[in-house]
Amino acid sequence: GAATETELKERKYRIEDALNATRAAVEEGYVAGGGTALVDVMKSIQGNVKGDSQDAQTGVNIVMKALGAPVRQIAENAGKDGAVILDHLEHEDPEIGYNAATDKWE
């Protein structure tokens, strides 16, 4: 899914950086709750990862959907539309999350 090998390496490094940042946050005891960290990873790889074949693209799509699943489910468990909450998080500042217990963006 990249025009050049350099572009492919850059995309790979972006993904690795996002995953390493999330791992470091977990190890240090800080990671946004409610699946927000997973949405941040999802945002980092959106548009940067494309499958080289139809099967590979299907795999990418599955991973992307799985990364958003916790947020959708938490919102739905709180009586909200999970797709709307997820969409808002995808376009929100990464330090802002949805608090399902208080129904507030914090």
C-alpha positions as CSV (number, residue, x, y, z in Angstrom):
1,G,0.0,0.0,0.0
2,A,2.7,2.6,-0.5
3,A,4.1,4.3,-3.6
4,T,7.7,3.9,-2.5
5,E,9.7,1.8,-0.1
6,T,10.6,4.9,1.9
7,E,6.9,5.8,2.2
8,L,6.1,2.2,3.4
9,K,8.9,2.5,6.0
10,E,7.6,5.9,7.2
11,R,4.1,4.4,7.7
12,K,5.5,1.5,9.6
13,Y,7.5,3.8,11.9
14,R,4.4,5.9,12.6
15,I,2.5,2.8,13.6
16,E,5.3,1.5,15.7
17,D,5.7,4.9,17.4
18,A,2.0,5.1,18.2
19,L,2.0,1.5,19.7
20,N,5.2,2.2,21.6
21,A,3.7,5.4,23.0
22,T,0.7,3.5,24.2
23,R,2.8,0.7,25.7
24,A,5.0,3.3,27.5
25,A,1.9,5.1,28.9
26,V,0.5,1.8,30.2
27,E,3.9,0.9,31.8
28,E,4.1,4.4,33.4
29,G,0.6,4.0,34.7
30,Y,-1.1,6.6,32.4
31,V,-3.3,5.8,29.6
32,A,-6.6,7.5,28.7
33,G,-9.4,5.2,29.8
34,G,-12.5,4.0,28.1
35,G,-10.7,2.8,25.0
36,T,-9.5,6.3,24.1
37,A,-5.9,5.1,23.8
38,L,-7.0,2.5,21.3
39,V,-8.8,5.3,19.3
40,D,-5.6,7.2,19.3
41,V,-3.8,4.2,17.8
42,M,-6.5,3.9,15.3
43,K,-6.2,7.6,14.3
44,S,-2.4,7.1,13.9
45,I,-2.8,4.3,11.4
46,Q,-5.8,5.6,9.5
47,G,-4.7,6.5,6.0
48,N,-1.2,5.2,6.7
49,V,-1.8,1.5,6.4
50,K,-3.2,-0.2,3.3
51,G,-3.2,-3.8,2.5
52,D,-1.2,-5.0,-0.5
53,S,-4.0,-7.4,-1.5
54,Q,-7.7,-7.6,-0.9
55,D,-7.1,-10.1,1.9
56,A,-4.5,-7.8,3.6
57,Q,-6.9,-4.9,3.3
58,T,-9.6,-6.9,4.9
59,G,-7.3,-7.6,7.8
60,V,-6.5,-3.9,8.2
61,N,-10.2,-3.1,8.2
62,I,-10.8,-5.8,10.9
63,V,-8.0,-4.3,13.1
64,M,-9.4,-0.8,12.7
65,K,-12.9,-1.9,13.6
66,A,-11.6,-3.8,16.6
67,L,-9.6,-0.8,17.9
68,G,-12.9,1.2,18.0
69,A,-15.0,-1.6,19.6
70,P,-14.3,-0.8,23.3
71,V,-15.4,2.8,22.9
72,R,-18.5,1.9,21.0
73,Q,-19.5,-0.8,23.5
74,I,-18.8,1.4,26.6
75,A,-21.0,4.2,25.0
76,E,-23.8,1.8,24.2
77,N,-23.7,0.3,27.7
78,A,-24.2,3.9,28.9
79,G,-27.2,4.3,26.6
80,K,-25.4,6.4,24.0
81,D,-24.9,5.9,20.3
82,G,-21.5,4.2,20.1
83,A,-20.8,5.2,16.5
84,V,-21.5,8.9,17.4
85,I,-19.1,8.8,20.4
86,L,-16.4,7.1,18.4
87,D,-16.7,9.5,15.5
88,H,-16.4,12.4,18.0
89,L,-13.3,10.9,19.5
90,E,-11.7,10.4,16.1
91,H,-11.9,14.1,15.5
92,E,-11.2,15.3,19.1
93,D,-8.0,16.3,20.9
94,P,-6.2,13.1,22.0
95,E,-6.2,14.3,25.6
96,I,-10.0,14.6,25.6
97,G,-12.1,11.5,26.3
98,Y,-15.7,10.6,26.9
99,N,-16.7,9.9,30.5
100,A,-19.6,7.5,30.2
101,A,-20.3,7.7,33.9
102,T,-20.9,11.4,33.9
103,D,-21.9,11.8,30.2
104,K,-19.2,14.5,29.8
105,W,-16.2,15.1,27.6
106,E,-13.1,15.6,29.8
